[in-house]
Amino acid sequence: MDSHPAPPSLPQAPVGGLKTPLVIACAGFLLMVAFHAAYGYFRDELYYLACADHLAWGYVDQPPLSIAFLASWRWLFGDSLHAIRVPAAIAISATSFLTALIARRLGGGKFALWLSALSVVAAGMLLGSGRSYSMNPLDIFLWTASLYICVRLLAGDSPGLWLAFGAVVGLGLLNKYSIGFMCAGLVVGLLLTPGRRHLATAGFWWGMLIAFLLFLPHVVWEIQKGFPSLEFMRNASQIKNARIGIGEFILGQFDGMNYMNGPLWLLGLFFYFFRPEGKRFRPLGWMYLVVFCIMIAGNGKVYYLSASYPVLLAGGAVFLEIFLRDHSSVRAWRALRVVYPALIVVMLAVGLPFMLPVLPVERFIAYEKALGMTPKSEEQSSVGVLPQYYADQFGWEEFAAAVAKIYGKLSPEEQKQCVVFVRNYGEAGALDFFGKKYGLPPALCAHNSYWMWGPGERTGNIAIIVGHDRLLQDNPNDLNRRYKRVELAGTTACRYAMPYENGRLLFLCRGMNTTFQALWPSERFYI
């Protein structure tokens, strides 16, 4: 006999209380969409578009779902900035509304519902994910959807929902591995609480089987390719990501989630661990703590934890509503129902230019300086006048034009032989996307999935090559080992781009003493 019988299902707020959260979610969507074309294509978007031309069950740096979705969406709506970014905005807006649904299932009323929806729209790491297409906004949505199902299960709804949970988690794993950390945290939380009874149900294990079967094709792909993603993640953690201390990581959570949201998600943790109304949902608190520790141990970036916050914000909103209801006789506490959401909105307004490109670039730089903010990279690379997430939206078409200028001076016969070799997937994606109108050949690149796509058929006897080093004298030392003639043919120029993309040296090389096909196996660069 089960020593922990299922608790009775909790009542929910009336459906009418969802109108305001829906309006808030729609307002967030319109806000994101309004500024989608303000700057340019983000580095990763250009890479995603290239991946969408090479559909597979996996890529070096990601599972296949976001790429397959982009390929389908692109086929239907094209690949303009607005077209490819709409899904990201939809995912974040849906997350806002789902957070209100979580609050509702936790027992929250109208105030908790609309406050939880507002807190998501006001969170920089969440709203900012909707400014460009990537796997991250879909990851945030799938985390929130799976946790909503989990909340329903813990609230006493049908155990059959574990099947839906497994399906969402399976899709989440096909999108980004990090949802696996959420599952690990939930299992720990279930084991440490009376919720462990779920682990003994058939529904739970059928749900896990569904997740595994959905994820299996990608696992097979990884095995066939020699687990390239493991190599990528190891290199990214050890070489690429900037090392930050635990204090800086914690501060980054408050900064990235809106400082005024800080008390709310902390109250959410308190709600799950210490309030009687949150007792049955305690596995969610453990989930957050486990994922937090995993991110610290793995040298994760600050934003890696962002998908875990909607469920905390929902819990905090419910706790605050209960507290204010219990202290409604005190005028100061009654005023907090208006003052606190207003402060969240004020902080949103102050931080909005750092979340979305609402300001022209020069005005943003001036605003940044006025606030005393210094751009900082979460990777081991320097930044210029813009934060990396904005700087990587500049310079790509100029880069393609600079290469095309060199390519256009070649004779038709030379153009048929010429290859263009670049140093990272951003440069390669830019050439493949913008280079079409210049008649450029497909880019060759040894970075991540570009290496898997191979060196093509051209030998490289004539090549336009992006210099490996920024110093002019260091590049011929590298290129002269392979070519008889090497000449500096051009440079890139874009003030707003990342510093290592500005002033890149472009060399025209002739007379190769080997072939790209022979060199390719040793060129692999996964990071």
C-alpha positions as CSV (number, residue, x, y, z in Angstrom):
1,M,0.0,0.0,0.0
2,D,1.2,3.5,-0.8
3,S,2.4,5.2,2.4
4,H,1.9,8.6,0.7
5,P,-1.5,8.6,-0.9
6,A,-2.2,11.3,-3.5
7,P,-3.4,14.5,-1.9
8,P,-6.7,15.9,-3.0
9,S,-6.6,18.2,-6.0
10,L,-6.3,21.9,-5.2
11,P,-8.9,24.4,-6.3
12,Q,-8.1,27.0,-9.0
13,A,-8.9,30.6,-9.5
14,P,-11.7,31.3,-12.0
15,V,-10.7,31.4,-15.7
16,G,-11.7,35.0,-15.9
17,G,-8.6,35.9,-13.9
18,L,-6.5,35.0,-16.9
19,K,-7.6,37.9,-19.0
20,T,-5.1,40.4,-17.6
21,P,-2.2,37.9,-17.9
22,L,-3.2,37.3,-21.5
23,V,-3.1,41.1,-22.2
24,I,0.3,41.3,-20.5
25,A,1.7,38.4,-22.6
26,C,0.4,40.0,-25.8
27,A,1.9,43.4,-24.8
28,G,5.2,41.7,-24.3
29,F,4.9,40.1,-27.8
30,L,4.2,43.4,-29.5
31,L,7.1,45.0,-27.6
32,M,9.5,42.4,-28.8
33,V,8.3,42.4,-32.4
34,A,8.3,46.2,-32.6
35,F,12.2,46.2,-32.4
36,H,13.1,43.0,-34.3
37,A,14.5,44.8,-37.2
38,A,16.2,47.6,-35.3
39,Y,19.8,46.3,-35.7
40,G,20.9,43.3,-37.8
41,Y,21.1,39.5,-37.9
42,F,22.7,38.0,-34.9
43,R,25.8,35.8,-35.3
44,D,24.0,32.7,-34.2
45,E,21.0,33.4,-36.4
46,L,23.2,33.3,-39.5
47,Y,24.6,30.0,-38.3
48,Y,21.1,28.6,-37.6
49,L,20.1,29.6,-41.2
50,A,23.1,27.7,-42.5
51,C,22.2,24.7,-40.3
52,A,18.7,24.8,-41.7
53,D,20.2,24.1,-45.2
54,H,21.9,21.0,-43.7
55,L,19.0,19.2,-41.9
56,A,20.2,16.3,-39.7
57,W,19.4,14.6,-36.4
58,G,22.1,16.7,-34.7
59,Y,24.8,19.4,-34.9
60,V,28.0,19.8,-33.1
61,D,26.7,22.5,-30.7
62,Q,23.0,21.6,-30.5
63,P,20.3,19.0,-31.0
64,P,18.1,19.3,-34.1
65,L,14.6,20.6,-33.0
66,S,15.2,24.4,-33.3
67,I,16.9,24.0,-36.7
68,A,14.2,21.8,-38.1
69,F,11.6,24.3,-36.8
70,L,13.5,27.2,-38.4
71,A,13.7,25.3,-41.7
72,S,10.0,24.8,-41.8
73,W,9.2,28.4,-40.6
74,R,11.6,29.8,-43.2
75,W,10.0,27.8,-45.9
76,L,6.6,29.3,-45.0
77,F,7.5,32.9,-44.1
78,G,11.0,33.6,-45.5
79,D,14.1,34.6,-43.7
80,S,13.7,38.3,-43.1
81,L,14.6,39.6,-39.6
82,H,10.9,39.9,-38.7
83,A,10.0,36.5,-40.1
84,I,12.6,34.4,-38.3
85,R,12.3,36.3,-35.0
86,V,8.5,36.0,-34.5
87,P,8.8,32.4,-33.1
88,A,11.1,33.7,-30.4
89,A,8.7,36.4,-29.3
90,I,5.8,33.9,-29.4
91,A,7.8,31.5,-27.1
92,I,8.5,34.2,-24.5
93,S,5.0,35.6,-24.6
94,A,3.6,32.0,-24.1
95,T,6.0,31.6,-21.2
96,S,4.5,34.7,-19.6
97,F,1.0,33.3,-19.9
98,L,2.1,29.8,-18.7
99,T,3.6,31.3,-15.6
100,A,0.2,32.8,-14.8
101,L,-1.2,29.3,-15.3
102,I,1.4,27.9,-12.9
103,A,0.4,30.5,-10.3
104,R,-3.3,29.6,-10.8
105,R,-2.5,25.9,-10.2
106,L,-0.5,26.8,-7.1
107,G,-3.7,28.3,-5.7
108,G,-3.1,32.0,-6.7
109,G,-5.9,34.5,-7.4
110,K,-6.1,37.4,-9.8
111,F,-3.3,39.4,-8.3
112,A,-0.9,36.5,-8.3
113,L,-1.8,35.6,-11.9
114,W,-1.1,39.0,-13.4
115,L,1.9,39.8,-11.2
116,S,3.6,36.5,-12.3
117,A,2.9,37.2,-16.0
118,L,4.3,40.8,-15.6
119,S,7.4,39.5,-13.8
120,V,8.3,37.4,-16.8
121,V,7.9,40.2,-19.3
122,A,10.0,42.4,-17.0
123,A,12.9,39.9,-16.7
124,G,15.8,40.9,-18.9
125,M,17.1,37.4,-19.5
126,L,13.6,36.2,-20.5
127,L,12.4,39.2,-22.5
128,G,15.8,39.6,-24.1
129,S,15.6,36.0,-25.3
130,G,12.8,37.1,-27.6
131,R,14.9,39.5,-29.6
132,S,16.5,36.9,-31.9
133,Y,16.0,33.4,-33.0
134,S,17.8,30.6,-31.2
135,M,17.1,27.5,-29.2
136,N,17.0,29.5,-26.0
137,P,13.5,31.0,-26.1
138,L,12.1,27.6,-27.1
139,D,14.1,26.1,-24.2
140,I,12.5,28.6,-21.8
141,F,9.1,27.8,-23.1
142,L,9.6,24.0,-22.9
143,W,11.0,24.2,-19.3
144,T,8.0,26.2,-18.3
145,A,5.5,24.0,-20.0
146,S,7.0,20.8,-18.4
147,L,7.0,22.5,-15.0
148,Y,3.4,23.6,-15.4
149,I,2.5,19.9,-16.0
150,C,4.6,19.0,-13.0
151,V,2.8,21.5,-10.8
152,R,-0.5,20.0,-12.0
153,L,0.7,16.6,-11.0
154,L,1.9,17.7,-7.6
155,A,-1.4,19.6,-7.1
156,G,-3.2,16.2,-7.4
157,D,-4.2,16.1,-11.1
158,S,-4.3,12.9,-13.1
159,P,-1.1,10.8,-13.0
160,G,-1.6,10.3,-16.8
161,L,-0.1,13.8,-17.2
162,W,3.3,12.2,-16.8
163,L,2.9,11.1,-20.4
164,A,2.5,14.7,-21.5
165,F,5.4,15.6,-19.3
166,G,7.6,13.0,-21.0
167,A,6.6,14.3,-24.4
168,V,7.5,17.9,-23.6
169,V,10.8,16.8,-22.0
170,G,11.6,14.7,-25.0
171,L,11.0,17.7,-27.3
172,G,13.0,19.8,-24.9
173,L,16.0,17.4,-25.1
174,L,15.8,17.6,-28.9
175,N,16.1,21.4,-28.5
176,K,18.7,21.8,-25.8
177,Y,20.3,19.4,-23.3
178,S,19.8,21.7,-20.3
179,I,16.2,20.5,-19.7
180,G,17.9,17.2,-18.6
181,F,19.3,19.2,-15.6
182,M,15.8,20.2,-14.7
183,C,14.7,16.6,-14.8
184,A,17.6,15.6,-12.6
185,G,16.7,18.4,-10.1
186,L,13.0,17.2,-10.1
187,V,14.0,13.6,-9.4
188,V,16.1,14.8,-6.4
189,G,13.2,16.9,-5.2
190,L,10.8,14.0,-5.5
191,L,13.1,11.7,-3.6
192,L,13.5,14.2,-0.8
193,T,9.8,14.8,-0.4
194,P,6.5,12.9,-0.2
195,G,6.3,13.4,-3.9
196,R,8.5,10.3,-4.2
197,R,5.3,8.3,-4.6
198,H,5.2,9.5,-8.2
199,L,8.4,7.6,-8.9
200,A,6.6,4.4,-8.1
201,T,3.8,5.0,-10.6
202,A,3.6,3.4,-14.1
203,G,2.7,6.8,-15.6
204,F,6.0,8.3,-14.5
205,W,8.0,5.6,-16.2
206,W,5.9,5.6,-19.3
207,G,6.5,9.4,-19.5
208,M,10.3,8.8,-19.2
209,L,10.1,6.2,-21.9
210,I,8.4,8.7,-24.2
211,A,11.1,11.2,-23.5
212,F,13.8,8.7,-24.3
213,L,12.2,7.5,-27.5
214,L,11.8,11.1,-28.8
215,F,15.5,11.8,-27.9
216,L,16.8,8.5,-29.2
217,P,17.4,9.5,-32.9
218,H,19.7,12.3,-31.7
219,V,21.5,9.8,-29.4
220,V,22.1,7.5,-32.3
221,W,23.4,10.4,-34.4
222,E,25.9,11.3,-31.6
223,I,27.1,7.7,-31.4
224,Q,27.6,7.6,-35.2
225,K,29.5,10.9,-35.2
226,G,31.7,10.1,-32.2
227,F,29.9,12.3,-29.6
228,P,30.9,15.7,-31.1
229,S,28.7,17.6,-28.7
230,L,30.6,16.2,-25.7
231,E,33.8,17.6,-27.1
232,F,32.1,20.9,-27.9
233,M,30.7,21.3,-24.3
234,R,34.0,20.4,-22.7
235,N,35.9,22.9,-24.8
236,A,33.2,25.6,-24.2
237,S,33.3,25.2,-20.5
238,Q,37.1,25.0,-20.2
239,I,38.2,27.4,-23.0
240,K,35.4,29.6,-24.2
241,N,33.3,30.6,-21.3
242,A,34.7,33.3,-19.0
243,R,35.3,32.0,-15.5
244,I,33.2,33.7,-12.9
245,G,33.0,33.2,-9.1
246,I,29.9,32.1,-7.3
247,G,29.3,35.7,-6.0
248,E,29.3,37.1,-9.5
249,F,27.1,34.3,-10.7
250,I,24.5,35.0,-8.0
251,L,24.6,38.8,-8.7
252,G,24.1,38.1,-12.3
253,Q,20.8,36.3,-11.5
254,F,19.5,39.4,-9.8
255,D,20.8,41.7,-12.6
256,G,19.5,39.5,-15.4
257,M,16.1,38.9,-13.9
258,N,15.4,42.5,-13.0
259,Y,16.4,43.6,-9.5
260,M,12.8,44.2,-8.6
261,N,12.0,40.6,-9.5
262,G,14.6,39.5,-7.0
263,P,12.4,39.6,-3.9
264,L,9.7,37.7,-5.9
265,W,11.7,34.7,-6.9
266,L,13.3,34.5,-3.5
267,L,9.8,34.5,-2.0
268,G,9.1,31.7,-4.5
269,L,11.8,29.6,-2.9
270,F,10.5,30.5,0.5
271,F,7.0,29.5,-0.6
272,Y,8.1,26.1,-1.8
273,F,10.3,25.3,1.2
274,F,8.6,26.9,4.2
275,R,4.9,27.8,3.5
276,P,2.3,25.1,4.2
277,E,0.6,26.1,0.9
278,G,3.8,25.3,-0.9
279,K,4.7,22.0,0.8
280,R,3.4,19.7,-1.8
281,F,5.3,21.7,-4.5
282,R,8.6,21.5,-2.6
283,P,10.3,19.4,-5.4
284,L,10.3,22.6,-7.5
285,G,12.5,24.4,-4.9
286,W,14.9,21.5,-4.8
287,M,14.9,21.5,-8.6
288,Y,16.2,25.1,-8.7
289,L,18.9,24.5,-6.1
290,V,20.2,21.4,-7.9
291,V,20.3,23.1,-11.3
292,F,22.0,26.1,-9.7
293,C,24.7,23.8,-8.3
294,I,25.1,22.1,-11.7
295,M,25.6,25.4,-13.4
296,I,28.2,26.6,-10.9
297,A,30.1,23.3,-11.1
298,G,30.0,23.4,-14.9
299,N,31.2,27.0,-15.3
300,G,27.9,27.9,-16.9
301,K,27.0,31.3,-18.2
302,V,24.7,33.5,-16.1
303,Y,21.8,33.1,-18.4
304,Y,21.9,29.3,-18.4
305,L,19.7,29.4,-15.3
306,S,17.0,31.7,-16.8
307,A,14.6,29.0,-17.7
308,S,14.2,27.9,-14.1
309,Y,12.8,31.3,-12.9
310,P,9.2,31.4,-14.2
311,V,8.1,28.7,-11.7
312,L,9.9,30.6,-8.9
313,L,8.2,33.9,-9.9
314,A,4.8,32.2,-9.9
315,G,5.4,30.8,-6.4
316,G,6.6,34.2,-5.2
317,A,3.5,35.9,-6.6
318,V,1.2,33.4,-4.8
319,F,3.1,33.9,-1.5
320,L,2.9,37.7,-1.8
321,E,-0.8,37.5,-2.5
322,I,-1.4,35.4,0.6
323,F,0.8,37.7,2.7
324,L,-1.0,40.8,1.5
325,R,-4.4,39.2,2.0
326,D,-3.5,38.2,5.6
327,H,-2.2,41.8,6.3
328,S,-4.9,43.7,4.4
329,S,-5.8,45.7,7.5
330,V,-2.4,47.5,7.4
331,R,-2.5,50.4,4.9
332,A,1.2,50.1,4.0
333,W,0.8,46.5,3.0
334,R,-2.3,47.3,1.0
335,A,-0.3,49.9,-0.9
336,L,2.3,47.3,-1.8
337,R,-0.2,45.7,-4.2
338,V,0.2,48.8,-6.4
339,V,3.7,50.0,-5.4
340,Y,5.6,46.8,-6.0
341,P,4.3,46.0,-9.5
342,A,5.0,49.7,-10.3
343,L,8.6,49.3,-9.2
344,I,9.0,46.3,-11.4
345,V,7.7,48.3,-14.4
346,V,10.0,51.2,-13.6
347,M,13.0,48.9,-13.5
348,L,11.8,47.3,-16.8
349,A,11.7,50.8,-18.4
350,V,15.2,51.6,-17.1
351,G,16.7,48.3,-18.3
352,L,14.7,47.9,-21.5
353,P,17.5,49.3,-23.8
354,F,19.7,46.4,-22.5
355,M,17.0,43.9,-23.3
356,L,15.7,45.0,-26.6
357,P,17.3,47.4,-29.2
358,V,14.8,50.2,-28.5
359,L,17.4,52.9,-29.0
360,P,19.4,53.8,-32.1
361,V,22.9,52.5,-31.6
362,E,24.6,55.8,-30.8
363,R,21.9,56.7,-28.3
364,F,22.3,53.3,-26.7
365,I,26.0,53.9,-26.3
366,A,25.3,57.3,-24.7
367,Y,22.7,55.8,-22.4
368,E,25.1,53.0,-21.4
369,K,27.7,55.6,-20.5
370,A,25.3,57.8,-18.6
371,L,24.4,54.8,-16.4
372,G,28.1,54.0,-15.9
373,M,27.6,50.6,-17.5
374,T,30.6,48.8,-19.1
375,P,30.0,46.2,-21.7
376,K,31.1,42.8,-20.5
377,S,31.4,39.4,-22.3
378,E,30.5,36.1,-20.8
379,E,33.2,34.6,-23.0
380,Q,37.0,34.9,-23.0
381,S,37.0,37.7,-25.6
382,S,37.1,41.4,-25.4
383,V,34.1,43.6,-26.1
384,G,33.9,47.1,-27.7
385,V,31.4,49.9,-27.3
386,L,28.4,47.5,-27.4
387,P,27.6,44.4,-25.3
388,Q,28.3,41.2,-27.2
389,Y,24.6,40.4,-27.8
390,Y,24.3,43.7,-29.7
391,A,27.8,43.8,-31.2
392,D,27.2,40.4,-32.9
393,Q,24.4,42.0,-34.9
394,F,26.8,44.3,-36.7
395,G,29.3,44.0,-39.5
396,W,28.1,40.8,-41.3
397,E,27.0,42.2,-44.6
398,E,30.0,44.5,-44.6
399,F,32.2,41.4,-44.1
400,A,30.5,39.7,-47.1
401,A,30.9,42.8,-49.2
402,A,34.7,43.0,-48.4
403,V,35.2,39.4,-49.5
404,A,33.1,39.9,-52.6
405,K,35.2,42.9,-53.6
406,I,38.3,40.6,-53.7
407,Y,36.4,37.8,-55.4
408,G,35.1,40.2,-58.0
409,K,38.6,41.1,-59.2
410,L,39.4,37.5,-60.1
411,S,38.9,36.2,-63.6
412,P,35.9,33.9,-64.3
413,E,38.3,30.9,-64.5
414,E,39.9,31.9,-61.1
415,Q,36.4,32.3,-59.6
416,K,35.5,28.8,-60.5
417,Q,38.5,27.5,-58.5
418,C,38.4,30.0,-55.6
419,V,37.5,28.9,-52.1
420,V,36.7,31.3,-49.2
421,F,38.0,30.0,-45.9
422,V,36.9,31.8,-42.7
423,R,37.6,31.3,-39.0
424,N,34.2,30.9,-37.2
425,Y,30.6,30.0,-37.9
426,G,29.5,33.7,-37.7
427,E,31.7,34.6,-40.6
428,A,30.8,31.5,-42.5
429,G,27.1,32.1,-41.9
430,A,27.4,35.7,-43.0
431,L,29.0,34.7,-46.3
432,D,26.5,32.0,-47.0
433,F,23.6,34.3,-46.3
434,F,24.7,37.7,-47.7
435,G,27.1,36.2,-50.2
436,K,24.3,34.9,-52.4
437,K,23.7,38.3,-54.0
438,Y,27.4,38.7,-54.7
439,G,27.7,35.2,-56.3
440,L,30.2,34.0,-53.7
441,P,30.9,30.3,-53.3
442,P,29.8,28.5,-50.1
443,A,32.1,29.3,-47.2
444,L,34.6,26.8,-45.9
445,C,35.0,26.8,-42.1
446,A,36.4,24.3,-39.6
447,H,34.3,25.6,-36.7
448,N,31.6,23.3,-35.2
449,S,29.1,21.9,-37.7
450,Y,30.8,23.7,-40.7
451,W,33.6,21.2,-40.2
452,M,31.2,18.3,-40.5
453,W,29.9,19.6,-43.8
454,G,33.3,19.1,-45.3
455,P,35.8,21.0,-47.5
456,G,33.8,20.7,-50.7
457,E,35.3,19.8,-54.1
458,R,37.5,22.8,-54.8
459,T,41.1,22.1,-53.9
460,G,41.9,25.6,-52.7
461,N,44.7,26.4,-55.2
462,I,43.2,29.9,-55.2
463,A,41.7,31.0,-51.9
464,I,40.5,34.1,-50.1
465,I,41.4,33.4,-46.4
466,V,40.6,35.3,-43.3
467,G,43.8,35.8,-41.4
468,H,44.2,33.8,-38.2
469,D,46.0,36.6,-36.4
470,R,45.2,40.3,-36.2
471,L,48.9,41.3,-36.6
472,L,49.9,41.5,-40.3
473,Q,53.3,39.9,-39.9
474,D,52.0,36.8,-38.1
475,N,49.6,35.7,-40.9
476,P,52.1,35.2,-43.8
477,N,54.1,33.0,-41.4
478,D,51.1,30.7,-41.3
479,L,49.9,31.0,-44.9
480,N,53.3,30.8,-46.6
481,R,53.6,27.2,-45.4
482,R,50.8,26.3,-47.7
483,Y,50.9,28.8,-50.6
484,K,53.5,30.1,-53.0
485,R,52.0,33.6,-53.1
486,V,50.2,35.4,-50.3
487,E,49.0,39.0,-50.6
488,L,46.9,41.2,-48.3
489,A,43.8,42.0,-50.3
490,G,41.5,43.7,-47.9
491,T,40.3,44.3,-44.4
492,T,37.0,44.4,-42.6
493,A,35.6,47.5,-41.0
494,C,32.7,48.0,-38.6
495,R,33.0,50.1,-35.5
496,Y,30.1,48.4,-33.7
497,A,31.1,44.8,-34.3
498,M,32.9,42.6,-31.8
499,P,36.6,43.8,-31.8
500,Y,37.9,40.5,-33.1
501,E,35.6,40.9,-36.2
502,N,36.7,44.5,-36.9
503,G,39.8,44.9,-38.9
504,R,40.1,41.3,-39.9
505,L,42.8,40.8,-42.6
506,L,41.7,39.2,-45.8
507,F,44.4,37.4,-47.9
508,L,44.4,36.3,-51.5
509,C,46.4,33.1,-51.8
510,R,47.6,31.2,-54.9
511,G,49.6,28.1,-55.5
512,M,48.6,25.7,-52.7
513,N,51.1,22.9,-52.1
514,T,48.4,20.5,-50.8
515,T,44.6,20.5,-50.8
516,F,41.8,21.5,-48.4
517,Q,40.6,17.9,-48.6
518,A,44.0,16.6,-47.3
519,L,44.1,19.2,-44.5
520,W,40.5,19.0,-43.4
521,P,40.8,16.2,-40.8
522,S,43.3,18.2,-38.8
523,E,41.4,21.5,-39.0
524,R,38.5,20.5,-36.7
525,F,37.6,23.2,-34.2
526,Y,34.7,22.4,-31.8
527,I,34.0,25.2,-29.3
